Amino acid sequence: MIPHRHHKMFWRAAVVSCAAVFAVADASALDPLPKTPQERRESIALSDAVLRALESNLDISISRKTKESRVADIIAEQAKFDPTLSLNGQYNRSVQPLNRPVFGGTGNNLTDIQKFDQRNHALTLDVTQNLMTGANYDLNYSPQRSNVNQDVANGFLFNPAYFGGLAFTLTQPLLRNFGTDVNRTFIQIAANNAKVEEQVFLDRVLTVIATVEQTFWELVFVNENLKVADSALKAAQELLSTNRAKAKAGVMSIVDVLQAEAAVASRVEQILVAEKAIRDQEDQFRRLLNPSEEELRQDIRLTPLDKPSQTLEAISPEETIDVALERRPEILQAKKNFETSDVNVKFAKNQMLPNLSFQGTSGMAGLGKDGGDMVSKNFSGDYYNYGAGLVLSYPLGNRSAISQYNKRQLEGQNARSSLTSVRQQVIVSVREAVRRVQTDFKRIETTRSARIMSEKQLQAERERLNVGLSTTRFVLDFQRDLATSQGNELRAVVDYNKSLSNLARNKATTLERYSIQLQ
């Protein structure tokens, strides 16, 4: 117990201490973390943040390029059916010694070695192409000029002579690799892979938007939570001021003043923690917008413009599930993978057939004294050839094709099971998302009721304190309960908006909320 002669001195010291804490509380409440000279404020709306994130997100940029590369794969497969044009020009000279007479070129008997000097100028124009039916053709035109030395050229009709040959060859499989379906297999697979990559791209877009939304609402929460802490501090300061006045008048003990002082100090600490949480959340949110390193170093305070929704949206679980099953990227990916496996099974089954092919050839030839004469006779139809035949081959046992077919069947079964599993996961996740929305909205109602009751209890306890029927400790407890109730209500409201975002993500309808279309 404090001696009576020192009681007044101790009370004055306590009042000075209260005043000091009160002054610190005032300064801290106004700006717990002093602004730096580089600090600036920036207001941001959720829709603007979403667009900025989509424009600059690195994961989306990588996914976009991957998607474009899949489109290039389709063109590469289609290009296998493009015609190929080749042109070959040659000049050959051959000087051979003659060991026997050449009919029409030399006499009946040779008395000495003679030279047979032959020069050929040849040009070959060739067009080949694989057709969607599995056939391939070769169209060849090969004009050439040939002349020999005059010593042995007496028996030749033309010297120089111009030869022209036009040939067409067609090979058409009749069993294995026959038909457009089989020969479009790899084009279809490349197209399916491109569709899968589109869904991967869409999934990343939806994930980025959902992450921005979740982080934005957390930013809203920490800003509003600072207001709750500031309100709690003001209430504690008012109580401290009242207690100091009563203590000065001698109607309240110093213990009540000290309790109020401790409460003010505790509220200042809560504001410091809340302010730090805001700045941490601001950095996390700015990181999602992928700023430059220089921008990220700057101290920018963000002010969210959007207010959280507190109205219940009408939700039909069955309709929500149907929409999700139709639009979720994971399901569309699984469907395309299943289609690809089905195409592979059909192709592998075709490869077990024997290789039976039809081969047909036809051609025309011409000989002339010059180029024009050669071309005229080449296409006159007087000199021609044609032929047709069948070629059959089949590997004994055919184990490679059979094992490949069995492998593709197993892959198809796995793809079907994966599709079923994904659909089940989507149904479960959508049902959970719907329940979360409904639960969080009920939390808003219950926490609002709890907050209203806390306000009434605090008001009643204040009145009891004014008439001397309560103590400062009880009032401080009710102040703390009210701050907790306000924080719980705020958390419920923010969680409800995050749940709406999660539900849209599960339904894959996020883009419609922002009128965004992916090109």
MARVEXDREN-684953 format. One line per field, with one value per residue (C-alpha): residue number from 1; residue in one letter; x, y, z. Coordinates in Angstrom, 2 decimals, always signed. Each point is the difference from the previous one (the first is absolute). Example, Ala and Ser with C-alpha at 12.3 -4.5 7.8 and 13.67 -1.06 7.14 Angstrom:
<pts>
seq <- [1	2]
type <- [a	s]
u <- [+12.30	+1.37]
v <- [-4.50	+3.44]
w <- [+7.80	-0.66]
</pts>
This chain:
<pts>
seq <- [1	2	3	4	5	6	7	8	9	10	11	12	13	14	15	16	17	18	19	20	21	22	23	24	25	26	27	28	29	30	31	32	33	34	35	36	37	38	39	40	41	42	43	44	45	46	47	48	49	50	51	52	53	54	55	56	57	58	59	60	61	62	63	64	65	66	67	68	69	70	71	72	73	74	75	76	77	78	79	80	81	82	83	84	85	86	87	88	89	90	91	92	93	94	95	96	97	98	99	100	101	102	103	104	105	106	107	108	109	110	111	112	113	114	115	116	117	118	119	120	121	122	123	124	125	126	127	128	129	130	131	132	133	134	135	136	137	138	139	140	141	142	143	144	145	146	147	148	149	150	151	152	153	154	155	156	157	158	159	160	161	162	163	164	165	166	167	168	169	170	171	172	173	174	175	176	177	178	179	180	181	182	183	184	185	186	187	188	189	190	191	192	193	194	195	196	197	198	199	200	201	202	203	204	205	206	207	208	209	210	211	212	213	214	215	216	217	218	219	220	221	222	223	224	225	226	227	228	229	230	231	232	233	234	235	236	237	238	239	240	241	242	243	244	245	246	247	248	249	250	251	252	253	254	255	256	257	258	259	260	261	262	263	264	265	266	267	268	269	270	271	272	273	274	275	276	277	278	279	280	281	282	283	284	285	286	287	288	289	290	291	292	293	294	295	296	297	298	299	300	301	302	303	304	305	306	307	308	309	310	311	312	313	314	315	316	317	318	319	320	321	322	323	324	325	326	327	328	329	330	331	332	333	334	335	336	337	338	339	340	341	342	343	344	345	346	347	348	349	350	351	352	353	354	355	356	357	358	359	360	361	362	363	364	365	366	367	368	369	370	371	372	373	374	375	376	377	378	379	380	381	382	383	384	385	386	387	388	389	390	391	392	393	394	395	396	397	398	399	400	401	402	403	404	405	406	407	408	409	410	411	412	413	414	415	416	417	418	419	420	421	422	423	424	425	426	427	428	429	430	431	432	433	434	435	436	437	438	439	440	441	442	443	444	445	446	447	448	449	450	451	452	453	454	455	456	457	458	459	460	461	462	463	464	465	466	467	468	469	470	471	472	473	474	475	476	477	478	479	480	481	482	483	484	485	486	487	488	489	490	491	492	493	494	495	496	497	498	499	500	501	502	503	504	505	506	507	508	509	510	511	512	513	514	515	516	517	518	519]
type <- [m	i	p	h	r	h	h	k	m	f	w	r	a	a	v	v	s	c	a	a	v	f	a	v	a	d	a	s	a	l	d	p	l	p	k	t	p	q	e	r	r	e	s	i	a	l	s	d	a	v	l	r	a	l	e	s	n	l	d	i	s	i	s	r	k	t	k	e	s	r	v	a	d	i	i	a	e	q	a	k	f	d	p	t	l	s	l	n	g	q	y	n	r	s	v	q	p	l	n	r	p	v	f	g	g	t	g	n	n	l	t	d	i	q	k	f	d	q	r	n	h	a	l	t	l	d	v	t	q	n	l	m	t	g	a	n	y	d	l	n	y	s	p	q	r	s	n	v	n	q	d	v	a	n	g	f	l	f	n	p	a	y	f	g	g	l	a	f	t	l	t	q	p	l	l	r	n	f	g	t	d	v	n	r	t	f	i	q	i	a	a	n	n	a	k	v	e	e	q	v	f	l	d	r	v	l	t	v	i	a	t	v	e	q	t	f	w	e	l	v	f	v	n	e	n	l	k	v	a	d	s	a	l	k	a	a	q	e	l	l	s	t	n	r	a	k	a	k	a	g	v	m	s	i	v	d	v	l	q	a	e	a	a	v	a	s	r	v	e	q	i	l	v	a	e	k	a	i	r	d	q	e	d	q	f	r	r	l	l	n	p	s	e	e	e	l	r	q	d	i	r	l	t	p	l	d	k	p	s	q	t	l	e	a	i	s	p	e	e	t	i	d	v	a	l	e	r	r	p	e	i	l	q	a	k	k	n	f	e	t	s	d	v	n	v	k	f	a	k	n	q	m	l	p	n	l	s	f	q	g	t	s	g	m	a	g	l	g	k	d	g	g	d	m	v	s	k	n	f	s	g	d	y	y	n	y	g	a	g	l	v	l	s	y	p	l	g	n	r	s	a	i	s	q	y	n	k	r	q	l	e	g	q	n	a	r	s	s	l	t	s	v	r	q	q	v	i	v	s	v	r	e	a	v	r	r	v	q	t	d	f	k	r	i	e	t	t	r	s	a	r	i	m	s	e	k	q	l	q	a	e	r	e	r	l	n	v	g	l	s	t	t	r	f	v	l	d	f	q	r	d	l	a	t	s	q	g	n	e	l	r	a	v	v	d	y	n	k	s	l	s	n	l	a	r	n	k	a	t	t	l	e	r	y	s	i	q	l	q]
u <- [+0.00	+1.24	+0.46	-2.52	+2.62	+1.25	-3.43	-0.47	+3.52	-0.56	-3.37	+1.55	+2.77	-2.63	-1.89	+3.22	+0.57	-3.56	+0.50	+3.21	-1.62	-3.01	+2.24	+1.82	-3.33	-1.25	+3.10	+0.10	-3.68	+0.39	+2.97	+1.53	+2.64	+1.24	-0.12	+3.22	+0.67	-0.47	-3.39	-2.99	-3.57	-1.74	-3.65	-0.71	-3.16	-0.24	-0.83	+3.03	+2.21	-1.24	+0.77	+3.45	+0.80	-1.12	+2.04	+3.27	-0.16	+3.04	-1.77	-2.65	+2.66	+1.74	-3.27	-0.99	+3.23	-0.43	-3.52	+1.29	+2.63	-2.76	-1.67	+3.32	-0.06	-3.31	+1.46	+3.06	-2.21	-2.12	+3.15	+0.78	-2.69	+1.40	+1.43	+3.75	+1.56	+3.56	+2.09	+3.23	+2.27	+3.06	+2.68	+1.95	+2.75	+1.39	+2.94	+0.36	+2.37	-1.78	+1.09	-2.69	-1.90	-3.03	-2.85	-0.53	+2.86	+3.11	+0.93	-0.36	+3.49	+2.18	+3.58	+0.82	-1.46	-2.60	-1.56	-3.67	-0.53	-3.53	-1.39	-3.29	-1.90	-2.82	-2.71	-2.34	-3.16	-1.65	-3.20	-0.89	-2.80	-1.58	-3.80	-2.51	-1.17	+3.44	+1.08	+3.07	+0.82	+3.06	-0.22	+3.29	+0.97	+3.59	+1.06	+3.62	+2.31	+2.60	+2.62	+3.05	+3.17	-0.29	+2.46	-2.57	-3.23	-0.77	-2.56	-2.03	-3.33	+0.44	+3.27	-0.49	-3.14	-2.68	-1.73	-3.03	-1.53	-3.20	-0.79	-2.72	+0.10	-2.76	+0.12	-3.21	-0.17	-3.14	+0.12	+2.58	+0.12	-3.07	-2.51	-0.09	-0.79	+3.21	+2.15	-1.42	+0.95	+3.00	-1.73	-2.89	+2.41	+1.80	-3.36	-1.06	+3.30	-0.61	-3.48	+1.48	+2.54	-2.82	-1.68	+3.29	+0.27	-3.59	+0.65	+2.99	-2.01	-2.76	+2.58	+1.65	-3.35	-1.05	+3.31	-0.38	-3.55	+0.95	+2.94	-2.07	-2.65	+2.72	+1.30	-3.51	-0.11	+3.28	-0.99	-3.39	+1.58	+2.21	-3.18	-1.29	+3.27	-0.11	-3.58	+1.03	+2.86	-2.30	-2.40	+2.88	+1.23	-3.46	-0.20	+3.47	-0.94	-3.17	+1.86	+2.67	-2.64	-1.77	+3.27	+0.91	-3.36	+0.69	-2.90	+2.08	+3.09	+3.34	-0.33	-2.77	+2.23	+2.88	-2.29	-1.15	+3.62	+0.92	-2.97	+1.07	+3.53	-1.40	-2.21	+3.02	+1.82	-2.95	+0.07	+3.71	-0.62	-2.96	+2.07	+2.76	-2.56	-1.25	+3.45	+0.78	-3.25	+0.66	+3.35	-1.61	-2.68	+2.44	+2.11	-2.96	+0.00	+3.59	+1.51	+3.59	+2.60	+0.31	-3.76	-0.01	+2.66	-2.21	-2.24	-3.50	-3.10	-3.00	-3.59	-2.49	-3.08	-2.37	-2.25	-0.72	-3.42	-2.35	-2.98	-0.72	+0.10	-2.55	+1.88	-1.34	+2.46	-1.13	+0.18	+3.38	+1.34	-1.33	+1.72	+3.27	-0.08	-0.51	+2.61	+2.72	+3.39	+1.04	-2.99	+0.52	+3.65	-0.96	-2.54	+2.59	+2.49	-2.65	-0.69	+3.73	+0.24	-3.00	+1.68	+3.21	-1.90	-1.61	+3.35	+1.73	-2.79	+0.46	+3.74	-0.67	-1.41	+2.12	+1.68	-1.80	+0.67	-1.02	+2.74	-0.66	+2.34	-0.47	+2.20	+0.66	+3.20	+1.18	+3.02	+0.71	+2.64	-0.50	-1.86	-3.25	-0.09	+0.69	-2.83	-2.44	+0.74	+0.22	-3.66	-1.23	-0.84	+1.84	+2.52	-1.26	+0.16	-2.19	-0.23	-1.75	+0.51	-0.61	+2.56	-0.73	+2.16	-0.68	+2.47	-0.29	-1.40	-0.48	+0.89	+1.06	-3.36	-1.96	+1.90	-0.41	-3.73	-0.23	+1.96	-2.31	-3.04	+1.41	+0.70	-3.59	-1.33	+2.19	-1.24	-3.61	+0.68	+1.74	-3.00	-2.34	+2.28	+0.22	-3.78	-0.40	+2.56	-1.77	-3.37	+1.42	+1.89	-3.05	-2.22	+2.56	+0.24	-3.79	-0.11	+2.82	-1.92	-3.14	+1.89	+1.97	-3.18	-1.56	+3.16	-0.63	-3.43	+1.19	+3.07	-2.10	-2.39	+2.94	+1.41	-3.34	-0.27	+3.58	-0.86	-3.05	+1.96	+2.75	-2.52	-1.74	+3.30	+1.02	-3.24	+0.60	+3.52	-1.36	-2.23	+2.71	-1.47	+2.86	+3.77	+2.44	+1.13	-3.46	-0.40	+3.40	-0.99	-3.18	+2.01	+2.29	-2.99	-1.49	+3.25	+0.15	-3.62	+0.66	+3.06	-1.99	-2.74	+2.56	+1.71	-3.33	-0.82	+3.41	-0.11	-3.42	+1.43	+2.97	-2.45	-1.86	+3.31	+0.75	-3.43	+0.50	+3.39	-1.58	-2.67	+2.61	-2.20	+2.54	+0.62	-3.67	+0.13	+2.52	-1.26	+3.34	+0.35	+3.10	+1.16]
v <- [+0.00	+3.50	+2.26	+2.81	+2.76	-1.38	-0.75	+3.40	-0.07	-3.51	+1.01	+3.00	-2.19	-2.39	+2.86	+1.12	-3.58	-0.13	+3.23	-1.30	-3.23	+1.93	+2.27	-2.98	-1.65	+3.09	+0.26	-3.71	-0.15	+2.71	-1.61	-3.05	-0.37	+3.43	+0.60	+0.05	+2.80	-2.42	-1.25	+0.66	-1.21	-1.74	-0.98	-3.25	-1.77	-3.78	-0.09	+2.16	-2.21	-3.10	+1.48	+1.16	-3.42	-1.74	+2.33	-0.46	-3.35	-2.12	-3.36	+1.13	+1.27	-3.38	-1.87	+2.23	-0.80	-3.70	+0.15	+1.67	-2.71	-2.64	+1.77	-0.21	-3.78	-0.22	+1.82	-2.26	-3.10	+1.47	+0.91	-3.71	-0.02	+2.97	-0.74	+0.02	+1.47	-0.88	+1.10	-1.71	+1.07	-1.99	+0.02	-3.18	-0.68	-3.44	-0.75	-3.80	-2.02	-2.22	-3.63	-1.04	+1.62	+2.15	-0.72	+3.03	+1.84	-1.79	-2.41	-3.71	-0.45	+2.17	+0.50	+2.16	+1.11	+2.67	+2.35	+0.05	+3.51	+0.45	+3.14	+0.05	+3.01	-1.22	+1.82	-1.78	+1.61	-2.08	+0.52	-2.34	+0.14	-2.11	-0.03	-0.23	-3.37	-1.43	+0.09	+1.71	+0.96	+1.00	+2.08	+0.15	+1.83	-0.40	+1.61	-0.46	+0.83	-2.47	+0.19	-2.01	+0.85	+0.28	-2.82	-2.58	+1.97	-1.08	-2.63	+2.19	+1.45	+3.16	+1.33	+1.77	-1.84	+1.23	-2.56	+0.65	-2.30	+0.61	-2.54	-0.26	-2.50	-0.53	-2.22	-0.48	-2.16	-2.13	-1.29	+1.49	+3.83	+0.15	+2.81	+3.60	-0.84	-1.96	+2.50	+2.94	-1.66	+2.15	+3.17	-0.82	-0.72	+3.31	+1.80	-1.70	+0.96	+3.58	-0.13	-1.43	+2.82	+2.51	-1.42	+0.09	+3.65	+0.65	-1.76	+2.23	+3.09	-1.03	-0.78	+3.40	+1.80	-2.03	+0.73	+3.71	-0.05	-1.88	+2.29	+3.11	-0.97	-0.71	+3.50	+1.31	-1.98	+1.31	+3.58	-0.36	-1.86	+3.05	+2.06	-2.46	+0.26	+3.79	+0.04	-2.23	+2.39	+3.01	-1.78	-0.83	+3.59	+1.34	-2.36	+1.06	+3.66	-0.62	-2.03	+2.64	+2.65	-2.16	-0.88	+3.66	+0.66	-2.75	-2.22	-2.71	-1.88	+0.17	-3.70	+0.84	+2.63	-2.45	-2.61	+2.54	+0.96	-3.63	-0.39	+3.05	-1.38	-3.37	+1.67	+1.94	-3.31	-1.42	+2.98	-0.51	-3.65	+0.92	+2.61	-2.51	-2.50	+2.63	+0.67	-3.70	-0.60	+2.98	-1.50	-3.37	+1.62	+2.12	-3.10	-1.58	+2.95	-0.90	+3.48	+0.78	-0.37	+3.77	+0.37	-2.77	+1.85	+3.08	+0.55	+0.18	-0.09	-1.64	+1.00	-2.65	+1.58	-2.98	-0.68	-3.60	-1.38	-0.94	-1.25	-3.69	-1.21	-2.59	-3.25	-3.26	-2.80	-2.21	+2.81	+1.05	-3.54	-0.21	+3.27	-1.16	-3.36	+1.80	+2.73	-1.06	-0.07	-3.21	-1.88	+1.38	-1.04	-3.49	-0.26	+0.95	-2.45	-2.71	+0.93	-0.21	-3.45	-1.14	+1.23	-1.80	-3.25	+0.18	+0.75	-2.86	-2.38	+1.01	-0.67	-3.68	-0.49	-1.41	+2.49	-0.42	+2.77	+0.73	+1.37	+1.52	+1.66	+1.74	+2.12	+1.54	+0.49	+2.14	+0.46	+3.03	+1.95	+2.98	+0.97	+0.98	-3.17	-2.09	+1.58	-0.39	-3.69	-0.54	+0.95	-1.43	-3.33	-2.05	-1.33	-1.09	-2.60	-1.07	-2.68	-0.99	-2.46	-0.95	-0.28	-2.00	-0.20	-1.13	-0.55	-3.49	+0.18	+3.79	+0.26	+3.64	+1.22	-2.24	+1.16	+3.62	-0.54	-1.53	+2.92	+2.55	-1.83	+0.24	+3.70	+0.44	-1.69	+2.25	+3.07	-1.04	-0.58	+3.37	+1.73	-1.70	+0.93	+3.65	+0.24	-1.41	+2.44	+2.91	-1.04	-0.27	+3.31	+1.84	-1.36	+1.12	+3.44	+0.40	-1.01	+2.42	+2.89	-0.87	-0.51	+3.24	+1.95	-1.48	+0.97	+3.60	-0.14	-1.67	+2.19	+3.09	-1.10	-0.65	+3.46	+1.68	-1.86	+1.00	+3.66	-0.24	-1.74	+2.60	+2.82	-1.56	-0.56	+3.61	+1.17	-2.32	+1.46	+3.54	-0.77	-1.95	-3.48	-1.28	+0.27	+1.11	-3.57	-1.16	+2.92	-0.77	-3.65	+0.99	+2.40	-2.85	-2.24	+2.64	+0.37	-3.79	-0.10	+2.77	-1.87	-3.23	+1.71	+1.58	-3.36	-1.65	+2.66	-0.31	-3.80	+0.12	+2.01	-2.35	-2.89	+1.62	+0.28	-3.65	-1.05	+1.87	-1.66	-3.41	+0.75	+1.47	+3.09	+2.51	+1.57	+0.91	+2.02	+2.33	-0.30	-1.49	-2.08	-2.04	+0.29]
w <- [+0.00	-0.85	+3.06	+0.22	-0.25	-3.29	-1.50	-1.65	-1.46	-1.44	-1.47	-1.77	-1.38	-1.29	-1.66	-1.71	-1.16	-1.34	-1.87	-1.52	-1.17	-1.27	-2.05	-1.47	-0.76	-1.83	-2.15	-0.71	-0.91	-2.58	-1.73	+1.71	-2.74	-1.15	-3.74	-1.94	-2.46	-2.95	+1.21	-2.20	-0.06	-2.85	-0.26	-1.79	-1.07	-0.12	-3.73	-0.84	+2.13	-1.81	-3.42	+1.09	+1.39	-3.20	-2.17	+1.84	+1.80	-0.86	+0.29	-2.47	-2.38	+0.08	-0.44	-2.92	-1.85	+0.70	-1.41	-3.16	-0.39	+0.06	-2.92	-1.84	+0.59	-1.88	-2.98	+0.09	-0.19	-2.78	-1.91	-0.39	-2.70	-1.89	-3.48	-0.44	-3.11	-0.95	-2.95	-1.01	-2.83	-1.06	-2.62	-0.73	-2.51	-0.65	-2.32	-0.42	-2.18	-2.53	-0.15	-2.47	-2.86	+0.77	-2.37	-2.19	+1.62	-1.17	-2.75	+0.23	+1.37	+2.15	-0.99	+2.99	+3.34	-0.51	+2.48	+0.84	+1.41	+1.40	+1.66	+1.94	+1.29	+2.26	+1.94	+2.39	+1.37	+2.70	+2.06	+2.86	+2.55	+2.71	-0.16	+2.83	-1.32	+0.78	-3.63	-1.33	-3.56	-1.95	-3.17	-1.87	-3.15	-1.21	-3.29	-1.11	-2.87	-1.20	-2.71	-1.00	-1.87	-3.75	-0.64	+1.07	-0.58	-3.54	+1.01	+2.44	-1.13	+2.06	+1.28	+2.25	+1.07	+2.42	+2.21	+2.20	+2.61	+2.00	+2.74	+2.63	+2.86	+2.58	+3.08	+2.00	+3.15	+0.10	+3.59	+2.33	-0.13	-2.23	+0.44	+1.12	+3.65	+0.46	-1.84	+1.95	+3.29	+0.82	-1.17	+2.35	+2.85	-0.56	-0.10	+3.26	+1.61	-1.06	+1.55	+3.18	+0.11	-0.49	+3.08	+1.90	-1.00	+1.11	+3.29	+0.69	-0.88	+2.40	+2.68	-0.39	+0.21	+3.05	+1.71	-0.69	+1.36	+3.15	+0.67	-0.74	+2.55	+2.56	-0.69	+0.65	+3.24	+1.41	-0.85	+1.66	+2.89	+0.61	+0.34	+2.59	+1.92	-0.25	+1.30	+2.91	+0.78	+0.00	+2.34	+2.34	-0.18	+0.87	+2.96	+1.12	-0.23	+2.02	+2.63	+0.34	+0.60	+2.58	+1.69	+0.17	+1.61	+2.51	-1.02	-1.70	+1.05	-1.71	-0.92	-2.48	-1.60	-0.29	-1.55	-2.58	-0.69	-0.59	-2.34	-2.03	-0.31	-1.09	-2.63	-1.33	-0.42	-1.91	-2.35	-0.61	-0.84	-2.24	-1.85	-0.63	-1.29	-2.46	-1.38	-0.24	-1.88	-2.28	-0.99	-0.66	-2.12	-1.98	-0.67	-1.81	-2.43	-0.95	+0.29	-0.85	+2.71	+0.21	+0.52	+2.59	+1.99	+0.23	+3.02	-1.47	+2.20	-1.64	+0.62	-1.20	-1.56	-0.11	+2.94	+0.99	-0.86	+2.82	-2.00	-0.54	-3.58	-1.07	-0.49	-1.40	+0.83	-2.88	-2.52	+1.35	-0.40	-3.57	-0.91	+1.57	-1.78	-3.29	+0.43	+2.42	-1.81	+1.78	-1.44	-3.48	+0.20	+1.12	-2.85	-2.59	+1.49	-0.23	-3.64	-0.71	+1.57	-2.07	-3.18	+0.97	+0.58	-3.45	-1.62	+1.83	-1.03	-3.63	+0.23	+0.73	-3.52	-2.85	-2.28	-3.33	-2.50	-3.55	-2.25	-3.37	-2.48	-3.31	-2.20	-3.38	-1.93	-2.89	-2.24	-2.14	-1.82	+2.29	+3.16	-1.65	-2.09	+3.10	+2.02	-2.90	-0.36	+3.74	+0.43	-3.27	+1.62	-2.59	+2.48	+3.40	+2.73	+2.90	+2.61	+3.22	+2.82	+3.60	+2.78	+3.16	+3.09	+3.55	+2.86	+1.41	+3.51	-0.28	+3.67	-0.13	-1.36	+2.38	+3.08	-1.07	-0.39	+3.49	+1.40	-1.62	+1.38	+3.53	-0.51	-1.16	+3.13	+2.15	-1.86	+0.57	+3.70	+0.25	-1.56	+2.48	+2.90	-1.08	-0.33	+3.51	+1.39	-1.67	+1.41	+3.52	-0.24	-1.36	+2.77	+2.58	-1.64	+0.10	+3.67	+0.76	-1.55	+1.91	+3.27	-0.30	-0.66	+3.13	+1.85	-1.05	+1.59	+3.20	+0.45	-0.66	+2.72	+2.32	-0.77	+0.72	+3.31	+0.88	-0.68	+2.24	+2.75	-0.16	+0.13	+2.98	+1.80	-0.62	+1.58	+2.94	+0.35	-0.02	+2.95	+1.83	-0.52	-2.18	-0.31	-2.66	-0.49	-1.01	-2.42	-1.56	-0.35	-1.83	-2.20	-0.89	-0.69	-2.26	-1.95	-0.35	-1.19	-2.54	-1.24	-0.27	-1.98	-2.30	-0.45	-0.83	-2.62	-1.64	+0.14	-1.68	-2.89	-0.22	-0.09	-2.89	-1.81	+0.77	-1.26	-3.28	-0.34	+0.54	-2.60	-2.40	-0.45	+1.31	-3.41	-0.41	+3.21	-1.64	-3.61	-1.05	-3.15	-0.80	-3.58]
</pts>
